[in-house]
Amino acid sequence: MTTTSTLTFDAAGFEAFLASRKDEPQWLTDLRRESFSHADAMDWPARRSEEWIRTDIRAFQISKFAPPVEAPAGEIPSVHQLRDGVEPGGVLETFDSQVVAESLDEDLAAKGVIFGSLERLCREQPEKVRPYLYTVVDPDHDKFAALHAAFWSGGQFLYVPRGVVIEKPIYLGSTLSNGGTDTTHTLIVLEDGAEATVLHESNSVDSEASGLHMGAVELIQKPGSHLRYVNVQEWGHKTYHFAHQQANIDRDSQLQWTIAAMGSGLSKVNQSVDMVGEGADCQVNGVMFTEGRQHLAYHTQQYHRAPNCHSDFLYKSAQQDKSRTVWRGMIKVDKIAQKTDGYQRNDNLVLSNHSRADSIPGLEIEADDVRCTHGSTTAKVDEEQIFYARCRGFTQKEATRMIVSGFFQQIFDRITIESVRDALAAAIARQVREYE
């Protein structure tokens, strides 16, 4: 196990972290100081609060982790999956929250696309970054969000000007060493009529690695823009993963957001899509697959703030061994958001007698002319399907793998990027065990 520093997330560690930020603009330092003062005054989430009652973090000790100051020396392993068969228009990779590679095609730069390290662009182009940074994610949501706002490092920024369409995907890769810390912040801004596809995957150096990810994602879409954002999370199974992710999509914009969560030992993710302009349309596809003693908790919200918007959230989860998933979804509709069309669903496939799935869909509607539906199912593998598959010569594992793949097929069919679809199917197939 390696660590990035001997510093900790206390006042002394914060001052040392600030001292390591070379040439950082004063406005950003002020933002960090304000966030740290808020974090310092906050308690850790209460065990009995509704949001955390199903996620026990008593074993989590932040003192075991260090703020990201510098990346470990040595060769960085190649552990990503989404790069196969993809020719990206831009690449940014981080290791323990330090940027280790970044590039952007010259033709995209000539069109005004800005892409690269968020911390570098805070220095070089503050007029582009500052108006958007922390306008979507709330740094005071909880202690994790405030600490992230104080200690974020590395990070990615993509800005697509009005009317520019990026044909090739933009690729983001985050790698975490064993025992390392990742506090990357992702900020994506699409101006009016812009279009882009972003592939973002997070991996540890191996599946058993420990570590801490405390991150945030901000997606900002102006009217008529179109974003496809794919986020694959495969942190090591001893890694803590705390994240706040939010998109604000404006009038007639479209967002397709695909999340695949298979890694980490404990995850607590808050994901929200706010439709702030009339006619906004979002589709969120979530895949969760857990094993061992993994605990993955995803809280989603589709927030209709404007009329005539459409949202469609579909999460599918499979659990094996003694793992557990928690999905808590909410459709929220403001009084002004008439003619809302919202849908949310969470399906679970329980593969062992000791795994568990908690599914809590919810509605909070103030408008009186809407169509909002939600649903949830939890079931075990159908023994009759296993029997018939084995009668045709398949082994128990092959039969189970086919059933699991079929369960997730509805999600795969929604993913328009072939390489992503294939990578997810392969990753899930690899993890299916044999059950008697």
C-alpha positions as a Markdown table, in Angstrom:
| # | Residue | x | y | z |
|---|---|---|---|---|
| 1 | Met | 0.0 | 0.0 | 0.0 |
| 2 | Thr | 1.3 | 3.5 | -0.9 |
| 3 | Thr | 0.1 | 6.9 | 0.2 |
| 4 | Thr | 0.5 | 10.2 | -1.7 |
| 5 | Ser | 1.5 | 12.2 | 1.4 |
| 6 | Thr | 1.7 | 12.2 | 5.2 |
| 7 | Leu | -0.7 | 15.1 | 5.4 |
| 8 | Thr | -4.2 | 14.8 | 6.7 |
| 9 | Phe | -7.6 | 16.5 | 6.1 |
| 10 | Asp | -7.2 | 18.9 | 9.1 |
| 11 | Ala | -6.2 | 22.6 | 9.4 |
| 12 | Ala | -2.5 | 21.9 | 9.1 |
| 13 | Gly | -3.0 | 19.6 | 6.1 |
| 14 | Phe | -5.2 | 22.2 | 4.5 |
| 15 | Glu | -2.5 | 24.9 | 4.8 |
| 16 | Ala | 0.1 | 22.5 | 3.5 |
| 17 | Phe | -2.2 | 21.7 | 0.6 |
| 18 | Leu | -2.7 | 25.4 | -0.2 |
| 19 | Ala | 1.1 | 25.9 | -0.1 |
| 20 | Ser | 1.5 | 23.2 | -2.7 |
| 21 | Arg | -0.9 | 25.0 | -5.2 |
| 22 | Lys | 1.5 | 26.9 | -7.4 |
| 23 | Asp | 0.2 | 30.2 | -8.8 |
| 24 | Glu | -3.4 | 29.4 | -8.0 |
| 25 | Pro | -5.6 | 32.5 | -8.4 |
| 26 | Gln | -6.8 | 34.3 | -5.3 |
| 27 | Trp | -10.5 | 33.8 | -6.1 |
| 28 | Leu | -10.0 | 30.0 | -6.0 |
| 29 | Thr | -7.9 | 30.1 | -2.8 |
| 30 | Asp | -10.7 | 32.2 | -1.2 |
| 31 | Leu | -13.3 | 29.6 | -2.3 |
| 32 | Arg | -11.2 | 26.8 | -0.9 |
| 33 | Arg | -10.8 | 28.6 | 2.5 |
| 34 | Glu | -14.5 | 29.3 | 2.7 |
| 35 | Ser | -15.3 | 25.7 | 2.0 |
| 36 | Phe | -12.8 | 24.4 | 4.5 |
| 37 | Ser | -14.2 | 26.6 | 7.2 |
| 38 | His | -17.6 | 25.2 | 6.5 |
| 39 | Ala | -16.3 | 21.6 | 6.4 |
| 40 | Asp | -14.5 | 22.2 | 9.7 |
| 41 | Ala | -17.7 | 23.4 | 11.3 |
| 42 | Met | -19.8 | 20.5 | 10.0 |
| 43 | Asp | -20.3 | 17.1 | 11.7 |
| 44 | Trp | -20.1 | 13.8 | 9.8 |
| 45 | Pro | -23.5 | 12.7 | 8.6 |
| 46 | Ala | -25.7 | 11.5 | 11.4 |
| 47 | Arg | -26.2 | 7.8 | 11.6 |
| 48 | Arg | -30.0 | 8.1 | 12.0 |
| 49 | Ser | -30.6 | 10.7 | 9.3 |
| 50 | Glu | -32.9 | 9.5 | 6.5 |
| 51 | Glu | -30.2 | 10.0 | 3.8 |
| 52 | Trp | -27.6 | 7.9 | 5.7 |
| 53 | Ile | -29.7 | 5.5 | 7.6 |
| 54 | Arg | -28.9 | 2.7 | 5.2 |
| 55 | Thr | -25.2 | 3.5 | 4.7 |
| 56 | Asp | -23.0 | 2.9 | 7.7 |
| 57 | Ile | -19.8 | 4.9 | 7.6 |
| 58 | Arg | -18.6 | 4.3 | 11.2 |
| 59 | Ala | -15.6 | 2.3 | 9.9 |
| 60 | Phe | -14.6 | 5.2 | 7.7 |
| 61 | Gln | -11.6 | 7.1 | 9.1 |
| 62 | Ile | -10.5 | 10.0 | 6.9 |
| 63 | Ser | -7.3 | 10.3 | 9.0 |
| 64 | Lys | -6.1 | 7.2 | 7.2 |
| 65 | Phe | -6.0 | 9.1 | 3.9 |
| 66 | Ala | -4.0 | 12.1 | 2.8 |
| 67 | Pro | -4.9 | 15.1 | 0.6 |
| 68 | Pro | -3.5 | 14.7 | -2.9 |
| 69 | Val | -0.3 | 16.7 | -3.2 |
| 70 | Glu | 1.8 | 14.7 | -5.7 |
| 71 | Ala | 1.4 | 11.5 | -7.6 |
| 72 | Pro | 3.5 | 8.5 | -6.7 |
| 73 | Ala | 6.6 | 8.0 | -8.8 |
| 74 | Gly | 6.9 | 5.1 | -11.2 |
| 75 | Glu | 5.0 | 3.7 | -14.1 |
| 76 | Ile | 1.2 | 4.3 | -14.2 |
| 77 | Pro | -0.6 | 1.1 | -15.0 |
| 78 | Ser | -3.0 | 1.0 | -17.9 |
| 79 | Val | -6.3 | -0.3 | -16.4 |
| 80 | His | -8.9 | 1.4 | -18.5 |
| 81 | Gln | -11.5 | -0.3 | -20.7 |
| 82 | Leu | -13.3 | 2.3 | -22.6 |
| 83 | Arg | -10.3 | 3.3 | -24.8 |
| 84 | Asp | -10.5 | 0.1 | -26.9 |
| 85 | Gly | -11.7 | 0.8 | -30.4 |
| 86 | Val | -12.2 | 4.5 | -29.6 |
| 87 | Glu | -10.4 | 7.4 | -31.3 |
| 88 | Pro | -10.9 | 10.3 | -28.9 |
| 89 | Gly | -10.8 | 14.0 | -29.8 |
| 90 | Gly | -9.3 | 14.8 | -26.5 |
| 91 | Val | -7.7 | 12.9 | -23.6 |
| 92 | Leu | -7.1 | 13.8 | -20.0 |
| 93 | Glu | -5.8 | 11.3 | -17.4 |
| 94 | Thr | -5.1 | 11.7 | -13.7 |
| 95 | Phe | -3.3 | 9.5 | -11.2 |
| 96 | Asp | -4.1 | 10.2 | -7.6 |
| 97 | Ser | -5.7 | 13.4 | -8.6 |
| 98 | Gln | -2.6 | 14.7 | -10.5 |
| 99 | Val | -2.9 | 15.3 | -14.2 |
| 100 | Val | -0.4 | 13.0 | -16.0 |
| 101 | Ala | -1.6 | 13.4 | -19.6 |
| 102 | Glu | -3.8 | 15.8 | -21.6 |
| 103 | Ser | -4.3 | 16.5 | -25.3 |
| 104 | Leu | -6.9 | 18.1 | -27.6 |
| 105 | Asp | -7.2 | 17.8 | -31.3 |
| 106 | Glu | -6.0 | 21.0 | -33.1 |
| 107 | Asp | -9.1 | 21.3 | -35.1 |
| 108 | Leu | -11.3 | 21.3 | -32.0 |
| 109 | Ala | -9.1 | 23.9 | -30.4 |
| 110 | Ala | -9.4 | 26.0 | -33.5 |
| 111 | Lys | -13.2 | 25.9 | -33.2 |
| 112 | Gly | -12.9 | 27.4 | -29.7 |
| 113 | Val | -13.2 | 24.1 | -27.7 |
| 114 | Ile | -11.4 | 24.4 | -24.3 |
| 115 | Phe | -10.4 | 21.2 | -22.7 |
| 116 | Gly | -7.8 | 20.1 | -20.1 |
| 117 | Ser | -6.8 | 20.3 | -16.5 |
| 118 | Leu | -9.3 | 22.2 | -14.5 |
| 119 | Glu | -6.6 | 23.6 | -12.1 |
| 120 | Arg | -4.5 | 24.7 | -15.1 |
| 121 | Leu | -7.4 | 26.4 | -16.8 |
| 122 | Cys | -8.4 | 28.1 | -13.5 |
| 123 | Arg | -5.1 | 29.9 | -13.8 |
| 124 | Glu | -4.9 | 30.4 | -17.6 |
| 125 | Gln | -8.6 | 31.1 | -18.5 |
| 126 | Pro | -10.4 | 32.1 | -15.4 |
| 127 | Glu | -12.9 | 34.1 | -17.5 |
| 128 | Lys | -14.2 | 30.8 | -18.8 |
| 129 | Val | -14.1 | 28.7 | -15.6 |
| 130 | Arg | -15.1 | 31.0 | -12.8 |
| 131 | Pro | -18.6 | 31.8 | -14.1 |
| 132 | Tyr | -19.5 | 28.1 | -13.9 |
| 133 | Leu | -17.4 | 26.4 | -11.2 |
| 134 | Tyr | -19.7 | 25.5 | -8.3 |
| 135 | Thr | -22.8 | 27.0 | -9.8 |
| 136 | Val | -24.5 | 23.5 | -10.0 |
| 137 | Val | -23.1 | 21.3 | -7.2 |
| 138 | Asp | -23.7 | 22.6 | -3.6 |
| 139 | Pro | -20.4 | 22.6 | -1.7 |
| 140 | Asp | -22.4 | 22.8 | 1.6 |
| 141 | His | -24.5 | 19.7 | 0.9 |
| 142 | Asp | -22.6 | 17.8 | 3.6 |
| 143 | Lys | -19.1 | 17.5 | 5.0 |
| 144 | Phe | -17.9 | 15.3 | 2.1 |
| 145 | Ala | -19.0 | 18.0 | -0.4 |
| 146 | Ala | -17.3 | 20.8 | 1.6 |
| 147 | Leu | -14.1 | 18.9 | 2.0 |
| 148 | His | -14.0 | 18.2 | -1.7 |
| 149 | Ala | -14.5 | 21.9 | -2.5 |
| 150 | Ala | -11.6 | 22.7 | -0.2 |
| 151 | Phe | -9.2 | 19.9 | -1.4 |
| 152 | Trp | -10.1 | 19.2 | -5.0 |
| 153 | Ser | -7.1 | 18.6 | -7.2 |
| 154 | Gly | -6.5 | 17.8 | -10.9 |
| 155 | Gly | -9.9 | 17.8 | -12.4 |
| 156 | Gln | -11.2 | 18.2 | -15.9 |
| 157 | Phe | -12.8 | 21.1 | -17.7 |
| 158 | Leu | -14.6 | 20.9 | -21.1 |
| 159 | Tyr | -16.1 | 24.0 | -22.7 |
| 160 | Val | -17.8 | 23.7 | -26.1 |
| 161 | Pro | -18.8 | 27.0 | -27.7 |
| 162 | Arg | -22.1 | 27.8 | -29.2 |
| 163 | Gly | -23.1 | 25.5 | -32.2 |
| 164 | Val | -19.9 | 23.4 | -32.1 |
| 165 | Val | -20.4 | 19.7 | -32.6 |
| 166 | Ile | -17.6 | 17.4 | -31.4 |
| 167 | Glu | -17.7 | 14.3 | -33.5 |
| 168 | Lys | -15.1 | 12.2 | -31.6 |
| 169 | Pro | -15.6 | 11.4 | -27.9 |
| 170 | Ile | -13.7 | 13.2 | -25.2 |
| 171 | Tyr | -12.0 | 10.7 | -22.9 |
| 172 | Leu | -11.3 | 11.2 | -19.2 |
| 173 | Gly | -9.4 | 8.6 | -17.2 |
| 174 | Ser | -8.9 | 8.6 | -13.4 |
| 175 | Thr | -6.6 | 6.1 | -11.7 |
| 176 | Leu | -6.1 | 5.6 | -8.0 |
| 177 | Ser | -3.1 | 4.0 | -6.4 |
| 178 | Asn | -3.4 | 1.5 | -3.5 |
| 179 | Gly | -4.1 | 3.7 | -0.5 |
| 180 | Gly | -4.3 | 6.9 | -2.7 |
| 181 | Thr | -6.7 | 9.8 | -2.7 |
| 182 | Asp | -8.7 | 11.2 | -5.7 |
| 183 | Thr | -10.5 | 14.5 | -5.3 |
| 184 | Thr | -11.0 | 15.3 | -9.0 |
| 185 | His | -13.7 | 17.8 | -10.0 |
| 186 | Thr | -15.3 | 17.5 | -13.4 |
| 187 | Leu | -16.9 | 20.6 | -15.0 |
| 188 | Ile | -18.5 | 20.3 | -18.5 |
| 189 | Val | -20.2 | 23.3 | -20.2 |
| 190 | Leu | -22.0 | 23.1 | -23.5 |
| 191 | Glu | -23.1 | 26.4 | -24.9 |
| 192 | Asp | -26.3 | 26.8 | -27.1 |
| 193 | Gly | -26.6 | 24.1 | -29.7 |
| 194 | Ala | -23.3 | 22.5 | -28.8 |
| 195 | Glu | -22.9 | 18.7 | -28.9 |
| 196 | Ala | -20.4 | 16.3 | -27.3 |
| 197 | Thr | -19.8 | 12.8 | -26.0 |
| 198 | Val | -17.7 | 12.3 | -22.9 |
| 199 | Leu | -16.4 | 8.9 | -21.7 |
| 200 | His | -15.1 | 9.0 | -18.1 |
| 201 | Glu | -13.8 | 5.9 | -16.3 |
| 202 | Ser | -12.3 | 5.5 | -12.8 |
| 203 | Asn | -10.2 | 2.6 | -11.8 |
| 204 | Ser | -7.8 | 1.6 | -9.0 |
| 205 | Val | -4.6 | -0.2 | -9.9 |
| 206 | Asp | -6.2 | -3.5 | -8.9 |
| 207 | Ser | -9.5 | -4.8 | -7.8 |
| 208 | Glu | -8.5 | -5.2 | -4.1 |
| 209 | Ala | -6.9 | -1.7 | -3.7 |
| 210 | Ser | -8.0 | 0.6 | -0.9 |
| 211 | Gly | -8.3 | 4.4 | -1.3 |
| 212 | Leu | -10.5 | 7.4 | -1.1 |
| 213 | His | -12.4 | 9.2 | -3.8 |
| 214 | Met | -14.2 | 12.4 | -2.8 |
| 215 | Gly | -15.3 | 14.0 | -6.0 |
| 216 | Ala | -17.9 | 16.1 | -7.9 |
| 217 | Val | -19.3 | 16.3 | -11.4 |
| 218 | Glu | -21.0 | 19.4 | -12.8 |
| 219 | Leu | -22.7 | 19.3 | -16.2 |
| 220 | Ile | -24.1 | 22.6 | -17.5 |
| 221 | Gln | -26.1 | 22.6 | -20.7 |
| 222 | Lys | -27.4 | 25.7 | -22.4 |
| 223 | Pro | -30.5 | 25.7 | -24.7 |
| 224 | Gly | -30.5 | 23.3 | -27.6 |
| 225 | Ser | -27.3 | 21.4 | -26.5 |
| 226 | His | -26.8 | 17.7 | -26.6 |
| 227 | Leu | -24.5 | 15.7 | -24.2 |
| 228 | Arg | -23.8 | 12.0 | -23.9 |
| 229 | Tyr | -21.9 | 11.4 | -20.7 |
| 230 | Val | -20.7 | 7.9 | -19.7 |
| 231 | Asn | -19.3 | 7.3 | -16.3 |
| 232 | Val | -17.8 | 3.9 | -15.4 |
| 233 | Gln | -16.7 | 3.4 | -11.8 |
| 234 | Glu | -14.4 | 0.5 | -11.0 |
| 235 | Trp | -12.5 | 1.6 | -7.9 |
| 236 | Gly | -10.9 | -1.2 | -5.8 |
| 237 | His | -13.1 | -3.1 | -3.5 |
| 238 | Lys | -11.5 | -1.5 | -0.4 |
| 239 | Thr | -12.0 | 2.1 | -1.7 |
| 240 | Tyr | -14.4 | 4.6 | -0.3 |
| 241 | His | -16.3 | 6.6 | -2.9 |
| 242 | Phe | -18.2 | 9.7 | -2.0 |
| 243 | Ala | -19.5 | 11.9 | -4.8 |
| 244 | His | -22.0 | 14.7 | -5.7 |
| 245 | Gln | -23.0 | 14.8 | -9.3 |
| 246 | Gln | -25.5 | 17.2 | -10.9 |
| 247 | Ala | -26.6 | 18.4 | -14.3 |
| 248 | Asn | -28.5 | 21.6 | -15.1 |
| 249 | Ile | -30.1 | 21.3 | -18.5 |
| 250 | Asp | -31.7 | 24.3 | -20.2 |
| 251 | Arg | -34.4 | 24.8 | -22.8 |
| 252 | Asp | -34.8 | 22.0 | -25.5 |
| 253 | Ser | -31.4 | 20.5 | -24.4 |
| 254 | Gln | -30.9 | 16.7 | -24.3 |
| 255 | Leu | -28.8 | 14.7 | -21.8 |
| 256 | Gln | -28.1 | 11.0 | -21.9 |
| 257 | Trp | -26.2 | 10.0 | -18.8 |
| 258 | Thr | -25.0 | 6.5 | -18.3 |
| 259 | Ile | -23.5 | 5.3 | -15.0 |
| 260 | Ala | -22.0 | 1.9 | -14.4 |
| 261 | Ala | -20.9 | 1.2 | -10.8 |
| 262 | Met | -19.1 | -2.0 | -10.1 |
| 263 | Gly | -16.2 | -0.9 | -7.9 |
| 264 | Ser | -15.5 | 0.5 | -4.4 |
| 265 | Gly | -16.1 | -1.1 | -1.0 |
| 266 | Leu | -18.6 | 1.6 | 0.0 |
| 267 | Ser | -20.2 | 4.2 | -2.3 |
| 268 | Lys | -22.5 | 7.0 | -1.5 |
| 269 | Val | -23.4 | 9.0 | -4.6 |
| 270 | Asn | -25.9 | 11.8 | -4.9 |
| 271 | Gln | -26.9 | 12.3 | -8.5 |
| 272 | Ser | -29.4 | 15.0 | -9.7 |
| 273 | Val | -30.6 | 16.3 | -13.0 |
| 274 | Asp | -32.3 | 19.7 | -12.8 |
| 275 | Met | -34.4 | 20.7 | -15.9 |
| 276 | Val | -34.3 | 24.4 | -15.7 |
| 277 | Gly | -35.6 | 25.3 | -19.2 |
| 278 | Glu | -38.8 | 24.4 | -21.0 |
| 279 | Gly | -38.6 | 21.3 | -23.2 |
| 280 | Ala | -35.5 | 19.8 | -21.6 |
| 281 | Asp | -35.1 | 16.1 | -21.9 |
| 282 | Cys | -32.9 | 13.7 | -20.0 |
| 283 | Gln | -32.3 | 9.9 | -19.9 |
| 284 | Val | -30.3 | 8.4 | -17.1 |
| 285 | Asn | -29.2 | 4.8 | -17.4 |
| 286 | Gly | -27.7 | 3.1 | -14.3 |
| 287 | Val | -26.0 | -0.3 | -13.9 |
| 288 | Met | -24.8 | -1.6 | -10.6 |
| 289 | Phe | -23.2 | -5.0 | -10.0 |
| 290 | Thr | -21.9 | -5.9 | -6.6 |
| 291 | Glu | -20.0 | -8.8 | -5.0 |
| 292 | Gly | -18.2 | -9.7 | -1.8 |
| 293 | Arg | -19.3 | -7.2 | 0.9 |
| 294 | Gln | -19.6 | -4.2 | -1.3 |
| 295 | His | -22.1 | -1.5 | -0.4 |
| 296 | Leu | -23.3 | 0.9 | -3.1 |
| 297 | Ala | -25.8 | 3.6 | -2.3 |
| 298 | Tyr | -27.1 | 5.9 | -5.1 |
| 299 | His | -29.5 | 8.6 | -4.4 |
| 300 | Thr | -31.0 | 10.1 | -7.6 |
| 301 | Gln | -33.2 | 13.1 | -8.2 |
| 302 | Gln | -34.9 | 14.3 | -11.4 |
| 303 | Tyr | -35.9 | 17.8 | -10.6 |
| 304 | His | -38.5 | 19.5 | -13.0 |
| 305 | Arg | -38.1 | 23.2 | -12.5 |
| 306 | Ala | -39.7 | 24.2 | -15.9 |
| 307 | Pro | -42.8 | 23.1 | -17.9 |
| 308 | Asn | -42.9 | 20.5 | -20.7 |
| 309 | Cys | -39.8 | 18.6 | -19.7 |
| 310 | His | -39.2 | 14.9 | -19.9 |
| 311 | Ser | -37.1 | 12.7 | -17.6 |
| 312 | Asp | -36.4 | 8.9 | -17.7 |
| 313 | Phe | -34.3 | 7.3 | -15.0 |
| 314 | Leu | -33.7 | 3.5 | -15.2 |
| 315 | Tyr | -31.4 | 1.8 | -12.8 |
| 316 | Lys | -30.8 | -2.0 | -12.8 |
| 317 | Ser | -28.7 | -3.7 | -10.1 |
| 318 | Ala | -27.5 | -7.2 | -9.5 |
| 319 | Gln | -26.1 | -8.3 | -6.1 |
| 320 | Gln | -24.1 | -11.4 | -5.2 |
| 321 | Asp | -22.3 | -12.8 | -2.2 |
| 322 | Lys | -23.0 | -10.6 | 0.9 |
| 323 | Ser | -23.2 | -7.3 | -1.0 |
| 324 | Arg | -25.9 | -4.6 | -0.8 |
| 325 | Thr | -27.2 | -1.9 | -3.0 |
| 326 | Val | -29.3 | 1.1 | -2.0 |
| 327 | Trp | -31.2 | 3.1 | -4.6 |
| 328 | Arg | -33.3 | 6.0 | -3.5 |
| 329 | Gly | -35.0 | 8.0 | -6.3 |
| 330 | Met | -37.0 | 11.1 | -6.3 |
| 331 | Ile | -39.1 | 12.9 | -9.0 |
| 332 | Lys | -39.5 | 16.5 | -7.9 |
| 333 | Val | -41.8 | 18.8 | -9.7 |
| 334 | Asp | -42.2 | 22.5 | -9.0 |
| 335 | Lys | -45.6 | 24.2 | -9.3 |
| 336 | Ile | -44.6 | 26.0 | -12.4 |
| 337 | Ala | -43.5 | 22.7 | -14.2 |
| 338 | Gln | -46.8 | 21.8 | -15.8 |
| 339 | Lys | -47.0 | 19.1 | -18.5 |
| 340 | Thr | -44.1 | 17.3 | -16.8 |
| 341 | Asp | -43.5 | 13.7 | -18.0 |
| 342 | Gly | -41.3 | 11.9 | -15.5 |
| 343 | Tyr | -40.4 | 8.2 | -15.2 |
| 344 | Gln | -38.2 | 6.4 | -12.8 |
| 345 | Arg | -37.6 | 2.7 | -12.2 |
| 346 | Asn | -35.2 | 0.4 | -10.3 |
| 347 | Asp | -35.0 | -3.3 | -10.9 |
| 348 | Asn | -32.9 | -5.7 | -8.8 |
| 349 | Leu | -31.7 | -9.2 | -9.4 |
| 350 | Val | -30.6 | -10.9 | -6.3 |
| 351 | Leu | -28.1 | -13.7 | -7.0 |
| 352 | Ser | -27.4 | -15.1 | -3.5 |
| 353 | Asn | -29.3 | -15.7 | -0.3 |
| 354 | His | -27.2 | -13.2 | 1.7 |
| 355 | Ser | -27.1 | -10.2 | -0.7 |
| 356 | Arg | -29.6 | -7.4 | -0.3 |
| 357 | Ala | -31.3 | -4.6 | -2.4 |
| 358 | Asp | -33.0 | -1.6 | -0.9 |
| 359 | Ser | -35.1 | 0.4 | -3.4 |
| 360 | Ile | -37.0 | 3.5 | -2.4 |
| 361 | Pro | -38.7 | 5.4 | -5.3 |
| 362 | Gly | -40.4 | 8.7 | -4.4 |
| 363 | Leu | -42.5 | 11.5 | -5.8 |
| 364 | Glu | -42.8 | 15.2 | -4.7 |
| 365 | Ile | -45.1 | 17.0 | -7.0 |
| 366 | Glu | -46.6 | 20.5 | -6.7 |
| 367 | Ala | -47.9 | 20.9 | -10.2 |
| 368 | Asp | -51.4 | 19.5 | -11.1 |
| 369 | Asp | -51.0 | 18.6 | -14.8 |
| 370 | Val | -48.3 | 16.1 | -14.9 |
| 371 | Arg | -47.6 | 12.4 | -15.8 |
| 372 | Cys | -45.1 | 10.9 | -13.3 |
| 373 | Thr | -44.7 | 7.2 | -12.8 |
| 374 | His | -42.3 | 5.1 | -10.8 |
| 375 | Gly | -41.6 | 1.5 | -10.1 |
| 376 | Ser | -39.3 | -1.0 | -8.5 |
| 377 | Thr | -38.8 | -4.8 | -8.6 |
| 378 | Thr | -36.6 | -7.2 | -6.8 |
| 379 | Ala | -36.3 | -10.9 | -7.7 |
| 380 | Lys | -34.0 | -13.9 | -7.6 |
| 381 | Val | -32.7 | -15.8 | -10.6 |
| 382 | Asp | -35.5 | -17.9 | -12.1 |
| 383 | Glu | -34.7 | -21.5 | -11.4 |
| 384 | Glu | -36.8 | -22.7 | -14.3 |
| 385 | Gln | -34.7 | -20.6 | -16.7 |
| 386 | Ile | -31.5 | -22.1 | -15.2 |
| 387 | Phe | -33.0 | -25.6 | -15.6 |
| 388 | Tyr | -34.0 | -25.1 | -19.3 |
| 389 | Ala | -30.6 | -23.6 | -20.1 |
| 390 | Arg | -28.8 | -26.5 | -18.5 |
| 391 | Cys | -31.0 | -29.0 | -20.4 |
| 392 | Arg | -29.4 | -27.4 | -23.6 |
| 393 | Gly | -25.9 | -28.1 | -22.4 |
| 394 | Phe | -25.0 | -24.9 | -20.6 |
| 395 | Thr | -23.2 | -25.0 | -17.3 |
| 396 | Gln | -24.7 | -23.4 | -14.2 |
| 397 | Lys | -22.4 | -20.4 | -14.6 |
| 398 | Glu | -23.1 | -20.0 | -18.3 |
| 399 | Ala | -26.8 | -20.2 | -17.7 |
| 400 | Thr | -26.6 | -17.6 | -14.8 |
| 401 | Arg | -24.4 | -15.3 | -17.0 |
| 402 | Met | -27.0 | -15.4 | -19.8 |
| 403 | Ile | -29.8 | -14.5 | -17.4 |
| 404 | Val | -27.8 | -11.7 | -15.9 |
| 405 | Ser | -26.9 | -10.4 | -19.3 |
| 406 | Gly | -30.5 | -10.5 | -20.3 |
| 407 | Phe | -31.5 | -8.7 | -17.2 |
| 408 | Phe | -29.2 | -5.8 | -18.1 |
| 409 | Gln | -30.0 | -5.9 | -21.8 |
| 410 | Gln | -32.7 | -3.1 | -21.5 |
| 411 | Ile | -29.9 | -0.8 | -20.4 |
| 412 | Phe | -27.4 | -2.0 | -23.0 |
| 413 | Asp | -30.0 | -1.3 | -25.7 |
| 414 | Arg | -30.2 | 2.3 | -24.6 |
| 415 | Ile | -26.4 | 2.9 | -25.0 |
| 416 | Thr | -25.7 | 4.2 | -28.4 |
| 417 | Ile | -21.9 | 3.9 | -28.1 |
| 418 | Glu | -20.8 | 0.4 | -29.2 |
| 419 | Ser | -17.5 | 0.3 | -27.3 |
| 420 | Val | -19.2 | 1.3 | -24.1 |
| 421 | Arg | -21.9 | -1.3 | -24.5 |
| 422 | Asp | -19.4 | -4.0 | -25.2 |
| 423 | Ala | -17.1 | -3.0 | -22.2 |
| 424 | Leu | -20.0 | -3.0 | -19.8 |
| 425 | Ala | -21.3 | -6.4 | -20.9 |
| 426 | Ala | -17.9 | -7.9 | -20.7 |
| 427 | Ala | -17.2 | -6.4 | -17.2 |
| 428 | Ile | -20.5 | -7.8 | -15.8 |
| 429 | Ala | -20.0 | -11.2 | -17.4 |
| 430 | Arg | -16.6 | -11.5 | -15.8 |
| 431 | Gln | -18.0 | -11.0 | -12.3 |
| 432 | Val | -20.8 | -13.6 | -12.4 |
| 433 | Arg | -20.1 | -16.5 | -10.1 |
| 434 | Glu | -21.4 | -20.0 | -10.1 |
| 435 | Tyr | -24.3 | -20.7 | -7.8 |
| 436 | Glu | -25.8 | -24.1 | -7.0 |
